[in-house]
């Protein structure tokens, strides 16, 4: 894992920083699931530096984990390239990206 990629708990939910790429996907998925277990529902992506398609997979993994608990996630401040990828794959509506 790239040590700069992480999910941190904040007063408002969780903040994701660093690259959401294949190299970091498994670790970010686990960190996000842990944040959900602590009660977080929102993920602020304003500090994400890079995204590839595995970043979408991480978001879907968090979404599935939340749904298993009868909850749903909120994605805040998604980077432009994440919104673009979601558009290319026609999944933006599934993630409720702003």
C-alpha positions in Angstrom: 0.0 0.0 0.0 1.1 3.5 -0.7 1.4 5.0 2.8 -0.1 8.3 1.6 -3.4 6.6 0.8 -5.7 6.4 3.8 -9.2 6.8 5.3 -9.3 8.8 8.4 -12.2 9.4 10.8 -13.3 13.0 11.1 -16.1 14.7 13.1 -18.2 14.8 9.9 -17.5 11.2 8.8 -14.4 10.0 6.9 -11.8 11.7 4.8 -10.0 9.9 2.1 -6.5 11.1 1.0 -3.9 10.0 -1.5 -4.4 7.9 -4.6 -7.4 5.7 -5.0 -5.6 3.3 -7.4 -5.0 -0.4 -7.9 -2.0 -0.3 -5.6 -4.1 1.0 -2.7 -7.5 -0.4 -3.4 -7.4 -3.4 -1.0 -6.1 -1.2 1.9 -8.6 1.6 1.2 -11.5 -0.9 1.1 -10.5 -2.3 4.4 -10.0 1.1 6.0 -13.4 2.3 4.7 -15.1 -0.8 6.0 -13.6 -0.2 9.4 -14.8 3.4 9.3 -18.3 2.2 8.5 -18.1 -0.2 11.4 -17.3 2.9 13.6 -20.5 4.6 12.3 -19.1 6.7 9.5 -21.5 7.2 6.5 -19.8 10.0 4.5 -16.6 9.8 2.7 -15.0 13.2 1.7 -12.8 12.7 -1.3 -11.5 16.2 -1.6 -7.9 15.1 -0.7 -7.8 12.3 -3.2 -4.9 12.9 -5.6 -5.4 10.2 -8.3 -8.2 7.8 -9.3 -8.4 4.8 -11.6 -11.2 2.3 -12.1 -10.3 0.4 -8.9 -11.3 3.6 -7.0 -14.8 3.0 -8.3 -14.6 -0.6 -7.1 -13.6 0.7 -3.6 -16.6 2.9 -3.5 -18.9 0.1 -4.5 -17.3 -2.1 -1.8 -18.0 0.6 0.8 -21.5 0.9 -0.5 -22.1 -2.9 -0.3 -20.8 -2.9 3.3 -23.1 -0.1 4.3 -26.1 -1.7 2.6 -25.4 -4.9 4.5 -25.9 -2.8 7.7 -29.1 -1.3 6.3 -27.3 2.0 5.6 -26.0 3.9 2.6 -22.9 6.0 2.1 -22.6 9.6 1.0 -19.7 10.6 -1.3 -18.6 14.2 -0.8 -16.3 16.2 -3.1 -15.5 13.5 -5.7 -12.7 14.5 -8.0 -13.5 15.3 -11.6 -11.7 12.2 -12.9 -13.8 10.0 -10.6 -17.0 11.5 -11.9 -15.6 11.1 -15.5 -14.8 7.4 -14.9 -18.3 6.9 -13.4 -19.8 8.5 -16.5 -17.8 6.3 -18.9 -18.9 3.2 -17.0 -22.4 4.5 -16.7 -22.4 4.0 -12.9 -22.6 7.6 -11.6 -26.3 7.1 -10.6 -25.5 4.0 -8.6 -23.1 5.9 -6.5 -25.2 9.1 -6.2 -22.2 11.3 -7.1 -22.8 15.0 -6.7 
